Amino acid sequence: LGGKIFYNKPANAINLDGKVANSVSFEDGSSVSADYIIPTVDTHVLFNKLIPSSYMPKELADAYKDENAYPTTSGFQVAYAVDVKFDLGETTFAEIEPLKIGERVFNRMYVKAYGYDDVFVKDDKMVIQTCISQTDVDYKYWKSLSKEEYDRVKQELTDEVTKRIEAAHPELAGEMELLDTWTPLTYERYCGAYHGGYMSFVTTPGAKQIRLKGKLDGIDNVYLAGQWTNSPGGLPVAVASGKFAIQRILKEEKRSIKI
Ligand SMILES: Cc1cc2nc3c(=O)[nH]c(=O)nc-3n(C[C@H](O)[C@H](O)[C@H](O)COP(=O)(O)OP(=O)(O)OC[C@H]3O[C@@H](n4cnc5c(N)ncnc54)[C@H](O)[C@@H]3O)c2cc1C
């Protein structure tokens, strides 16, 4: 089929003419016409920016209204470069001095060491990383901070996390080179992720699993893909949804759906 990927080119509208979406407009003022459009963005971006929210399927609209039944999950994450000679084990858990991150207090954390495969090792250094789970209330906490407060809190918590890793792994004291720290707002900024979620809605007892049918009522040629089409999302869901979108188009074109 061929194809061309444009980087750093955010879309700002899918343009509709009655029941047909005929083009995509971009923030740089350009636009591209299309026979079929497959948005793979977060559905929060899709229905709040690219097409009117009136096209949002009811099950999705209901989920956004009920955060308790449909929570999202994100992370406060810190990564360091360390010498690969430190044999930490792939993932190690530690009881820690309690630490409040976002709105909640944590007593345990883990460190994942990526030196388990040579492909991740460069100049005898590997990445070690921790991820402390964050949810909707924590996202709102981060969102409530001013830019200055956000930078300060992020730095203070990075220092606290570093101390706790050193307490759990004394051999790493003074040996960790900080690479980066990121929060739910980082996922929001880079990916447009709803509440910074890096998967879609968490499955909770009593809540319905989101299973979007792949097309939108009232638009003939937009085929949905991406992790938000099927909760709880994740990489396999995102990848499979892309295949399903192509198969739906093939079916529409009365061609074989074998791909
Ligand atoms: C730390 C971490 C650990 C994870 N672990 C796992 C795991 O173990 N197993 C698993 O299955 N999954 C895991 N995931 C989740 C997995 O990465 C996601 O499910 C997957 O990336 C979702 O793919 P997607 O294409 O639906 O969405 P995304 O990867 O979010 O892609 C959407 C893209 O749309 C772009 N975009 C947004 N707005 C616009 C716009 N207006 N115009 C143009 N482009 C736009 C974004 O920049 C982004 O690149 C993890 C994620 C993280 C962060």
The ligand as an SDF file (V2000), in Angstrom:
LIG
                    3D

 53 58  0  0  0  0  0  0  0  0999 V2000
    5.2620    2.8000   31.5590 C   0  0  0  0  0  0  0  0  0  0  0  0
    4.3030    2.0710   30.6660 C   0  0  0  0  0  0  0  0  0  0  0  0
    4.1750    0.7020   30.7620 C   0  0  0  0  0  0  0  0  0  0  0  0
    3.2990    0.0140   29.9310 C   0  0  0  0  0  0  0  0  0  0  0  0
    3.2330   -1.3400   30.0250 N   0  0  0  0  0  0  0  0  0  0  0  0
    2.4200   -2.0230   29.2160 C   0  0  0  0  0  0  0  0  0  0  0  0
    2.3890   -3.4500   29.2660 C   0  0  0  0  0  0  0  0  0  0  0  0
    3.1220   -4.0830   30.0250 O   0  0  0  0  0  0  0  0  0  0  0  0
    1.5270   -4.1010   28.4450 N   0  0  0  0  0  0  0  0  0  0  0  0
    0.7200   -3.4390   27.5780 C   0  0  0  0  0  0  0  0  0  0  0  0
   -0.0320   -4.0810   26.8600 O   0  0  0  0  0  0  0  0  0  0  0  0
    0.7390   -2.0880   27.4920 N   0  0  0  0  0  0  0  0  0  0  0  0
    1.5660   -1.3660   28.2900 C   0  0  0  0  0  0  0  0  0  0  0  0
    1.6120    0.0010   28.2090 N   0  0  0  0  0  0  0  0  0  0  0  0
    0.6120    0.6780   27.3960 C   0  0  0  0  0  0  0  0  0  0  0  0
    0.9440    0.8220   25.9240 C   0  0  0  0  0  0  0  0  0  0  0  0
    2.1180    1.5890   25.7670 O   0  0  0  0  0  0  0  0  0  0  0  0
   -0.2760    1.5100   25.2850 C   0  0  0  0  0  0  0  0  0  0  0  0
   -1.3900    0.6550   25.4450 O   0  0  0  0  0  0  0  0  0  0  0  0
   -0.1090    1.7860   23.8040 C   0  0  0  0  0  0  0  0  0  0  0  0
    1.0120    2.6100   23.5610 O   0  0  0  0  0  0  0  0  0  0  0  0
   -1.3650    2.4590   23.2680 C   0  0  0  0  0  0  0  0  0  0  0  0
   -1.2210    2.6550   21.9020 O   0  0  0  0  0  0  0  0  0  0  0  0
   -2.1660    3.6400   21.1290 P   0  0  0  0  0  0  0  0  0  0  0  0
   -1.6530    3.6870   19.7260 O   0  0  0  0  0  0  0  0  0  0  0  0
   -3.6000    3.2880   21.3540 O   0  0  0  0  0  0  0  0  0  0  0  0
   -1.9810    5.0620   21.8520 O   0  0  0  0  0  0  0  0  0  0  0  0
   -0.7030    5.9870   21.9810 P   0  0  0  0  0  0  0  0  0  0  0  0
    0.5540    5.1620   22.0500 O   0  0  0  0  0  0  0  0  0  0  0  0
   -1.0100    6.9400   23.0870 O   0  0  0  0  0  0  0  0  0  0  0  0
   -0.6660    6.7580   20.5880 O   0  0  0  0  0  0  0  0  0  0  0  0
   -1.5210    7.8270   20.3160 C   0  0  0  0  0  0  0  0  0  0  0  0
   -0.7100    8.8240   19.5270 C   0  0  0  0  0  0  0  0  0  0  0  0
   -1.5720    9.8680   19.0980 O   0  0  0  0  0  0  0  0  0  0  0  0
   -0.8190   11.0630   19.1180 C   0  0  0  0  0  0  0  0  0  0  0  0
   -1.7410   12.2080   19.1320 N   0  0  0  0  0  0  0  0  0  0  0  0
   -2.4760   12.6970   20.1660 C   0  0  0  0  0  0  0  0  0  0  0  0
   -3.1750   13.7630   19.7730 N   0  0  0  0  0  0  0  0  0  0  0  0
   -2.8940   13.9470   18.4550 C   0  0  0  0  0  0  0  0  0  0  0  0
   -3.3130   14.8950   17.4810 C   0  0  0  0  0  0  0  0  0  0  0  0
   -4.1700   15.8720   17.7780 N   0  0  0  0  0  0  0  0  0  0  0  0
   -2.8020   14.7860   16.2360 N   0  0  0  0  0  0  0  0  0  0  0  0
   -1.9420   13.7950   15.8970 C   0  0  0  0  0  0  0  0  0  0  0  0
   -1.5100   12.8700   16.7840 N   0  0  0  0  0  0  0  0  0  0  0  0
   -1.9790   12.9550   18.0420 C   0  0  0  0  0  0  0  0  0  0  0  0
   -0.0100   10.9550   20.3840 C   0  0  0  0  0  0  0  0  0  0  0  0
    1.0850   11.8420   20.3580 O   0  0  0  0  0  0  0  0  0  0  0  0
    0.3990    9.4940   20.3440 C   0  0  0  0  0  0  0  0  0  0  0  0
    1.6220    9.3210   19.6680 O   0  0  0  0  0  0  0  0  0  0  0  0
    2.5090    0.7190   29.0020 C   0  0  0  0  0  0  0  0  0  0  0  0
    2.6470    2.0990   28.8880 C   0  0  0  0  0  0  0  0  0  0  0  0
    3.5320    2.7630   29.7200 C   0  0  0  0  0  0  0  0  0  0  0  0
    3.6620    4.2540   29.5880 C   0  0  0  0  0  0  0  0  0  0  0  0
  1  2  1  0
  2  3  1  0
  2 52  2  0
  3  4  2  0
  4  5  1  0
  4 50  1  0
  5  6  2  0
  6  7  1  0
  6 13  1  0
  7  8  2  0
  7  9  1  0
  9 10  1  0
 10 11  2  0
 10 12  1  0
 12 13  2  0
 13 14  1  0
 14 15  1  0
 14 50  1  0
 15 16  1  0
 16 17  1  0
 16 18  1  0
 18 19  1  0
 18 20  1  0
 20 21  1  0
 20 22  1  0
 22 23  1  0
 23 24  1  0
 24 25  2  0
 24 26  1  0
 24 27  1  0
 27 28  1  0
 28 29  2  0
 28 30  1  0
 28 31  1  0
 31 32  1  0
 32 33  1  0
 33 34  1  0
 33 48  1  0
 34 35  1  0
 35 36  1  0
 35 46  1  0
 36 37  1  0
 36 45  1  0
 37 38  2  0
 38 39  1  0
 39 40  1  0
 39 45  2  0
 40 41  1  0
 40 42  2  0
 42 43  1  0
 43 44  2  0
 44 45  1  0
 46 47  1  0
 46 48  1  0
 48 49  1  0
 50 51  2  0
 51 52  1  0
 52 53  1  0
M  END
$$$$
